[in-house]
Amino acid sequence: MNTRQRMYKTNSKIKKYLLELGFIHIYLFPHLRFCKDYILENQGFDALGFKIGDKRVYFFQFKTNKKPNKQTLKEYAMLEEEYFIKCLWVNKTKNEITIN
């Protein structure tokens, strides 16, 4: 399985998990060679979505190889306060999906 196929499989599993949690309209951004993420204040995100009963826009960063560092989480918190959004780091390992 090549990298693109693995990424598509991972994104599909994460999207299915998020739909089970009550998210709707999850938009994945294309992962092209020079256009990978949506950028907001120097932070890149892989997807955005909406949750039932919540008026905020959710921005998602998907990872399979590492957990977020404290600096990134602090920057997410600053973005959340400034723009009334929610930034989530979704980490997919072999057996589980965790959200920070």
Buried (B, 14 or more C-beta within 10 A) or exposed (E): EEEEEEBBEBBEEBBEBBEEEEBEEBEBBEBEEEEEBBEBEEBEBBBBBBBEEEEEBBBBBBBBEEEBEEEBEEBBEEBBEEBEBBBBBBBBEEEEBEEB
